[in-house]
């Protein structure tokens, strides 16, 4: 009787298990198709466009290797590539130095003003890239406060500094990525076991020797990985090369692509695609080595659980000098840029900072911004784009992350497709999207929808990082218990997994929202007259010489984004994941 009952139970479960497995297979197949449509066409159309001439209507013509032959024969490619490399190395060195010192002071010493370091890092999330660059152009420009002070000190009427130069590009980009370096290295120094440092100091090593031979040696993989990451981001950068480099006649690979499309009477998609393929290959190569370095970090883990006691180094009287360093970096990253923007926004015309200028202060720029239909439309477009992009990505990432972490059949393909867009610099992906939607008969070119597709493609890997982090924290026994009660895999995901990964998903949603709002490299090529976003509106105000209105609009937008960034930080803290997602 018992055997007969068991056989009946088994025969009842088998069709249900088959049905459940079929449901998961269907979801996996649908996701694979969606991810393939996002990740693979850009690669194909970039390569295809670089191997075909461009006709007058933007479509591809006959096969040619001429674009690559031109790149090989002209010195401009080598010069731009060398400029890109030098710019990236300098920016990475500055960001790692400032961010690394600040992270060590905050996490491993008793230096005061640690809160300022975190505040500066997270407020920087709210400032659009282009606005931050413009603020430093104001500070270091010919009529900026730095040049004014140097002219006074040197007794000259000519500005000693010219920010439109390679050193200006490196300084601005390095400061732009200092908060990222700080946040990523904080976790490294926080997890380093202080017993190794104490053992070195017990043996007579000085504080400096301990730092060189123990602390930073243990952090070597993290430092190398972060240096390579910032190097990659600087190679992809557009805002600093466009606003600082182009006026100084310094071209890099990203601005070469921009000039091929925007600064010619007829956009040369073939030449831009060839440049884009070169940059794509370089970034892919760098990302490969970044992954290898990041994986090697496990060999340097020093936190073992038992006996681990995080301690802070007592700097004695030097703690106030260290606190001053924290305050100085906060001043450079947040206070100075926002202060100079506030000054410019109150002026009837752009001028240097002076007591005489205070008498001219006015709120007319704020009124002009609020009365501008284009500015208001760009704000609404950006909010819609950020909301739709973040929602689309995290919806895909939630299911994909669950399937990949639980190693469902076919999930390895989802993982590969979902992380493929990491290889695309923003401006390269924009060129690919232009190629795709000039060839595909869908009326989305120049609309908000092409921006939605482009941003969803670019930031999908970051959404997956948050999804992976959330699902990994959930033990499979919870799903198994629901399965024992008869719940299908999809019901388990909806009723068990999704509520538990909610904080991680919310943190990822907010991160993507903020990154979409800051990006200029894709909208500057893809946005049409009715689909302008804030970053492009700021860029247009700058190129049109409307610096005062740009500052007013930028400050108001920064206030809105700061509120969202604050929510991002609080939710990320609760979820236990990095708000930067890198």
C-alpha positions in Angstrom: 0.0 0.0 0.0 2.8 2.3 0.9 4.7 1.6 -2.3 1.5 2.2 -4.3 1.0 5.6 -2.6 4.6 6.6 -3.2 4.3 5.7 -6.9 1.1 7.8 -7.2 2.9 10.8 -5.5 5.8 10.4 -7.8 3.6 10.3 -10.9 1.8 13.4 -9.6 5.0 15.4 -9.1 6.7 14.4 -12.4 4.4 16.4 -14.7 4.5 19.4 -12.3 8.3 19.4 -12.2 8.3 19.2 -16.0 5.9 22.1 -16.2 7.9 24.1 -13.8 11.1 23.4 -15.7 9.4 24.4 -18.9 8.3 27.7 -17.4 11.9 28.5 -16.4 13.2 27.5 -19.8 10.7 29.8 -21.5 11.7 32.8 -19.2 15.4 32.0 -19.9 14.9 31.9 -23.6 12.9 35.2 -23.7 15.6 36.9 -21.6 18.3 35.6 -23.8 16.6 37.0 -26.9 16.1 40.4 -25.2 19.7 40.6 -23.9 21.0 39.5 -27.3 19.0 42.3 -29.0 20.6 44.8 -26.7 24.2 43.6 -26.6 25.0 42.1 -30.1 23.6 44.5 -32.7 25.9 47.4 -31.6 29.0 45.3 -32.2 27.8 44.1 -35.6 26.8 47.5 -36.9 29.9 49.2 -35.7 32.1 46.7 -37.5 29.8 46.8 -40.6 29.7 50.6 -40.7 33.5 50.8 -40.5 33.8 48.5 -43.5 31.3 50.3 -45.8 31.1 53.8 -47.2 28.5 56.2 -45.9 25.9 57.4 -48.4 24.2 60.8 -48.3 21.2 59.5 -46.4 23.4 57.9 -43.7 23.0 54.4 -45.0 25.9 52.0 -45.8 27.3 51.9 -49.3 30.0 49.7 -50.8 32.6 47.6 -49.0 35.8 49.4 -48.2 38.9 49.2 -46.0 39.6 52.8 -46.7 38.7 54.1 -43.2 41.2 51.8 -41.5 43.8 52.6 -44.2 43.3 56.3 -43.5 43.6 55.8 -39.7 46.8 53.8 -40.2 48.3 56.4 -42.5 47.4 59.6 -40.8 49.4 60.8 -37.8 46.2 62.0 -36.1 45.2 58.6 -34.9 48.6 58.0 -33.2 48.5 61.5 -31.7 44.9 61.1 -30.4 45.7 57.6 -29.0 48.8 58.9 -27.2 46.8 61.9 -25.8 44.2 59.5 -24.6 46.7 57.2 -22.9 48.6 60.1 -21.3 45.4 61.7 -20.1 44.1 58.4 -18.7 47.4 57.7 -16.8 47.5 61.1 -15.3 43.9 61.1 -14.3 44.1 57.7 -12.7 47.3 58.6 -10.8 45.7 61.8 -9.3 42.4 60.1 -8.5 44.1 57.1 -6.8 46.5 59.4 -4.8 43.8 61.7 -3.5 41.1 59.0 -3.0 43.5 56.5 -1.6 45.0 58.9 1.0 41.5 60.0 2.0 40.2 56.4 2.3 43.1 55.4 4.5 42.7 58.5 6.7 39.0 57.8 7.1 39.1 54.0 7.7 42.4 53.4 9.4 43.2 56.5 11.5 41.6 58.7 14.1 41.6 61.7 11.8 38.7 64.1 12.3 36.1 65.2 9.7 35.5 61.7 8.4 31.9 62.6 7.8 32.9 65.3 5.3 34.7 62.6 3.2 31.5 60.6 2.8 29.4 63.6 2.3 31.6 64.9 -0.5 31.6 61.5 -2.2 27.9 61.2 -2.2 27.1 64.8 -3.1 29.3 64.4 -6.1 26.8 61.8 -7.4 24.3 64.6 -7.8 26.5 66.8 -9.9 26.3 66.2 -13.7 29.7 65.5 -15.3 29.4 68.5 -17.6 28.5 70.8 -14.7 31.4 69.7 -12.7 33.8 70.3 -15.6 32.3 73.8 -16.3 32.7 74.7 -12.6 36.5 73.9 -12.8 36.7 75.9 -16.0 35.4 78.8 -14.0 37.8 78.2 -11.2 40.9 77.7 -13.3 39.9 79.9 -16.3 41.7 83.2 -17.3 39.3 85.3 -15.1 38.9 82.6 -12.4 40.0 83.0 -8.8 43.1 80.9 -9.1 44.5 83.0 -11.9 43.5 86.2 -10.1 45.4 85.1 -7.0 48.5 84.1 -9.0 48.5 87.4 -10.9 48.3 89.3 -7.6 51.2 87.2 -6.2 53.4 87.4 -9.3 52.6 91.1 -10.1 51.5 90.4 -13.6 48.5 91.2 -15.7 48.6 88.0 -17.8 47.0 84.9 -16.5 49.8 82.4 -15.6 47.7 79.3 -16.0 45.9 78.0 -19.1 43.4 75.3 -18.2 42.8 74.3 -21.8 45.8 72.0 -21.7 46.7 68.5 -20.9 47.4 69.3 -17.3 44.0 71.0 -17.0 42.3 67.9 -18.4 44.2 65.6 -16.0 43.4 67.8 -12.9 39.7 68.0 -13.7 39.2 64.4 -14.6 41.3 63.3 -11.6 39.1 65.3 -9.3 36.0 64.0 -11.0 37.0 60.4 -10.1 38.5 61.0 -6.7 35.1 60.2 -5.0 35.0 56.9 -6.9 38.5 56.0 -5.7 37.6 57.0 -2.2 34.5 54.9 -2.0 36.0 51.8 -3.6 39.2 51.9 -1.4 37.2 52.5 1.8 36.0 48.9 1.7 39.6 47.6 1.1 41.1 49.5 4.1 38.1 48.7 6.3 38.5 45.0 5.7 42.3 44.9 6.3 43.3 43.2 9.5 45.1 45.7 11.8 47.1 42.9 13.5 49.5 42.8 10.5 50.3 46.5 11.0 50.6 46.1 14.8 53.1 43.3 14.3 55.2 45.4 12.1 55.2 48.3 14.5 56.0 46.0 17.4 59.1 45.0 15.5 60.2 48.6 15.4 58.8 49.7 12.0 57.8 53.3 11.7 54.4 54.4 10.7 55.6 55.3 7.2 57.4 52.0 6.8 54.4 50.1 8.0 52.2 51.9 5.5 54.7 51.2 2.6 55.5 47.6 3.4 52.3 46.3 5.0 49.1 48.4 4.5 49.6 49.4 0.9 51.2 46.1 -0.1 48.1 44.2 1.1 46.0 46.7 -0.8 48.0 46.2 -4.0 45.4 44.2 -6.0 42.7 46.7 -5.1 44.9 49.6 -6.0 45.9 48.1 -9.3 42.3 47.1 -10.2 41.0 50.6 -9.3 43.8 52.3 -11.2 43.0 50.3 -14.3 39.3 51.0 -13.8 39.8 54.8 -13.6 42.2 54.5 -16.6 39.4 52.8 -18.6 36.9 55.4 -17.6 39.3 58.2 -18.6 39.9 56.5 -22.0 36.1 56.6 -22.4 35.6 60.1 -21.1 34.0 62.7 -23.2 33.0 65.7 -21.1 36.6 66.8 -20.1 38.2 66.2 -23.5 35.3 68.1 -25.2 35.1 71.1 -22.9 38.8 71.4 -21.8 40.8 69.6 -24.5 39.1 70.8 -27.8 39.5 74.5 -27.0 43.2 73.8 -26.4 43.4 71.7 -29.7 44.1 68.5 -27.8 42.2 65.6 -29.4 41.6 62.2 -27.9 39.9 59.2 -29.4 36.4 60.1 -28.0 36.6 63.7 -29.4 37.8 62.3 -32.8 34.5 60.4 -32.9 32.5 63.4 -31.9 34.2 65.6 -34.5 33.6 63.1 -37.3 29.9 63.3 -36.6 29.1 66.8 -35.2 31.6 69.2 -36.7 31.4 68.3 -40.4 28.8 69.4 -43.0 28.0 65.7 -43.6 28.5 63.3 -40.7 31.1 60.6 -41.6 29.6 57.6 -39.9 32.2 55.3 -41.5 35.2 57.2 -40.1 33.5 57.6 -36.7 32.8 53.8 -36.7 36.4 53.0 -37.5 37.6 55.2 -34.6 34.9 53.6 -32.4 36.1 50.1 -33.3 39.6 51.0 -32.3 38.5 52.4 -29.0 36.2 49.3 -28.4 39.2 47.0 -28.9 41.3 49.0 -26.5 38.6 49.0 -23.8 37.9 45.3 -24.2 41.6 44.5 -23.8 41.8 46.7 -20.7 38.6 45.2 -19.2 40.1 41.7 -19.6 43.1 42.6 -17.5 40.9 44.5 -15.1 39.0 41.2 -14.5 42.2 39.2 -14.0 43.5 41.7 -11.5 40.2 41.9 -9.6 40.1 38.1 -9.3 43.6 38.0 -7.9 42.5 40.1 -4.9 41.3 36.9 -3.0 45.0 36.0 -2.4 45.3 39.1 -0.3 42.3 38.7 2.0 43.3 39.3 5.7 39.9 39.2 7.4 39.2 35.7 8.7 36.4 36.2 11.3 38.0 34.9 14.5 40.3 37.4 16.1 39.6 40.1 13.5 39.5 43.5 15.3 39.4 46.6 13.1 41.5 49.3 14.9 42.3 52.8 14.0 45.9 54.2 14.1 46.4 56.9 16.6 48.1 59.8 14.7 48.7 61.9 17.9 49.1 65.5 17.0 49.2 64.6 13.4 45.5 63.8 13.5 44.7 67.5 13.0 46.9 67.7 9.9 45.1 64.6 8.6 41.8 66.2 9.4 42.9 69.2 7.4 43.6 66.9 4.4 40.1 65.5 4.7 38.7 69.1 4.7 40.9 70.1 1.8 39.7 67.2 -0.4 36.1 68.0 0.5 36.8 71.6 -0.5 38.2 70.6 -3.9 35.5 68.0 -4.6 32.4 69.8 -3.5 32.7 73.3 -2.0 34.7 75.1 -4.6 32.8 73.9 -7.6 29.4 74.6 -6.1 30.5 78.0 -4.7 31.8 79.2 -8.0 28.6 78.1 -9.7 26.6 79.9 -7.1 28.6 83.1 -7.8 28.2 82.9 -11.6 24.5 82.1 -11.3 24.0 85.4 -9.5 25.9 87.6 -12.0 24.2 89.4 -14.9 27.2 88.4 -17.0 30.2 86.2 -16.4 32.9 87.9 -14.4 35.6 87.0 -11.9 34.9 86.9 -8.1 35.2 90.4 -6.5 33.6 92.5 -3.9 32.5 95.0 -6.6 30.6 92.2 -8.3 28.4 91.6 -5.2 26.5 94.8 -6.0 25.4 93.3 -9.3 23.9 90.1 -7.8 20.6 89.2 -9.3 18.1 86.3 -9.5 17.3 87.0 -13.1 19.2 83.9 -14.3 17.0 81.7 -12.2 13.8 83.4 -13.5 15.1 83.0 -17.1 15.7 79.3 -16.5 12.3 78.7 -15.0 10.6 80.6 -17.9 12.5 78.7 -20.6 10.3 76.0 -22.2 13.4 74.2 -23.5 15.0 73.9 -20.1 11.8 72.7 -18.4 11.2 70.2 -21.2 14.8 68.9 -20.9 14.2 68.4 -17.1 11.0 66.4 -17.7 12.7 64.4 -20.4 15.6 63.5 -18.1 13.3 62.5 -15.3 11.3 60.3 -17.6 14.4 58.8 -19.2 16.1 58.1 -15.8 12.9 56.5 -14.4 12.3 54.4 -17.4 15.9 53.3 -17.8 16.3 52.3 -14.2 13.0 50.5 -14.1 13.8 48.6 -17.3 17.3 47.6 -16.3 16.4 46.4 -12.8 13.4 44.5 -14.1 15.7 42.6 -16.4 18.5 42.3 -13.8 16.3 40.9 -11.1 15.2 37.9 -13.1 18.6 37.5 -14.8 20.5 37.7 -11.6 18.3 35.1 -9.9 18.7 32.6 -12.8 22.5 33.1 -13.0 23.2 32.8 -9.3 20.9 29.7 -9.0 22.7 28.3 -12.1 19.6 27.5 -14.0 20.1 25.8 -17.4 21.2 28.3 -20.0 22.0 31.0 -17.3 25.6 31.2 -18.4 24.5 32.6 -21.7 22.5 35.3 -19.9 25.5 36.2 -17.8 27.7 36.6 -20.9 25.1 38.6 -22.8 24.3 40.8 -19.8 27.9 41.8 -19.1 28.9 42.3 -22.8 27.9 46.0 -22.8 30.7 46.8 -20.4 33.0 47.0 -23.4 31.1 50.0 -24.8 32.3 53.5 -24.1 29.3 55.8 -24.1 30.2 57.6 -27.3 31.0 54.3 -29.1 27.6 52.9 -28.2 26.0 56.2 -29.4 27.7 55.7 -32.8 26.4 52.1 -32.9 22.9 53.2 -32.1 23.0 55.7 -34.9 24.1 52.9 -37.3 21.3 50.5 -36.1 18.4 52.9 -36.3 19.4 54.4 -39.6 19.3 50.8 -41.0 16.3 49.4 -39.1 12.9 50.7 -40.1 11.8 51.8 -36.6 10.9 55.5 -36.1 12.9 56.0 -33.0 15.9 58.0 -34.3 16.1 61.4 -32.6 13.4 60.5 -30.1 13.6 59.7 -26.4 13.2 56.0 -27.2 16.6 55.7 -28.8 18.1 57.2 -25.6 16.1 54.7 -23.5 17.5 51.8 -25.6 21.0 53.1 -25.5 21.1 53.7 -21.7 19.4 50.4 -21.0 22.1 48.7 -22.9 25.0 50.6 -21.4 24.0 50.4 -17.7 22.6 46.8 -17.7 25.8 45.3 -16.4 25.7 47.6 -13.4 22.1 46.6 -12.6 23.3 42.9 -12.7 26.0 43.7 -10.2 23.3 44.8 -7.7 21.1 41.8 -8.5 23.9 39.3 -8.0 24.8 40.9 -4.7 21.2 40.7 -3.5 20.5 37.1 -4.6 23.8 35.7 -3.3 22.8 36.8 0.2 19.6 34.7 0.1 20.1 31.0 1.0 18.6 28.5 -1.4 16.9 26.7 1.5 14.2 29.5 1.5 13.2 28.7 -2.1 13.4 25.0 -1.4 11.0 25.3 1.4 8.5 27.1 -0.8 9.1 24.5 -3.5 8.3 21.7 -1.0 4.9 23.4 -0.5 4.2 23.2 -4.2 5.3 26.7 -5.4 6.7 26.8 -8.9 10.1 28.4 -9.5 8.5 31.6 -10.8 6.2 31.8 -7.8 9.2 31.3 -5.5 11.0 34.2 -7.2 8.0 36.5 -6.9 7.0 35.6 -3.4 10.3 34.8 -1.7 13.3 36.2 -3.7 12.0 39.5 -4.9 10.9 40.8 -1.5 14.2 39.9 0.0 16.4 41.5 -2.7 14.2 44.6 -2.6 16.8 46.9 -0.9 19.6 45.8 -3.3 17.2 46.4 -6.3 16.2 49.8 -5.0 19.9 50.8 -4.5 20.6 49.7 -8.1 17.6 51.6 -9.4 18.7 54.8 -7.8 22.3 54.4 -8.9 21.3 53.9 -12.5 18.8 56.8 -12.2 21.7 59.1 -11.1 24.2 57.8 -13.7 21.7 58.3 -16.5 21.1 61.9 -15.4 24.8 62.7 -15.4 25.8 61.2 -18.8 26.4 63.4 -21.8 28.4 61.2 -24.2 25.3 59.4 -25.7 22.7 62.1 -25.6 25.0 64.6 -27.3 24.9 62.4 -30.4 21.4 60.8 -30.1 19.1 63.5 -28.7 16.7 65.2 -31.2 15.0 68.6 -30.9 12.1 67.2 -28.8 14.3 64.8 -26.8 16.8 67.1 -25.2 18.0 66.1 -21.8 19.6 68.1 -19.0 23.2 67.2 -19.9 22.7 68.3 -23.5 20.9 71.5 -22.4 23.8 72.4 -20.2 26.2 71.6 -23.1 24.2 73.8 -25.4 24.2 76.7 -22.9 27.9 76.4 -22.5 28.6 76.4 -26.3 26.2 79.4 -26.7 28.1 81.4 -24.1 25.2 81.4 -21.6 27.4 80.7 -18.6 25.2 82.4 -16.0 22.0 80.6 -17.0 24.0 77.3 -17.1 25.1 77.9 -13.6 21.6 78.7 -12.3 20.1 75.7 -14.1 22.9 73.4 -13.0 22.5 74.4 -9.3 18.8 73.8 -9.3 19.2 70.5 -10.9 21.9 69.5 -8.5 19.6 70.2 -5.6 17.0 67.8 -7.1 19.7 65.1 -7.7 21.1 65.6 -4.2 17.9 64.6 -2.6 17.9 61.4 -4.8 21.6 60.8 -4.0 20.8 61.0 -0.3 18.1 58.3 -0.7 20.6 56.2 -2.7 23.1 56.3 0.1 20.7 55.3 2.8 19.2 52.5 0.8 22.6 51.2 -0.3 23.8 51.2 3.3 20.8 49.1 4.3 21.4 46.7 1.4 25.1 46.4 2.1 26.2 47.2 -1.4 28.3 49.9 -3.0 26.3 52.9 -4.2 28.7 53.2 -7.2 28.1 49.7 -8.3 31.6 49.4 -9.8 
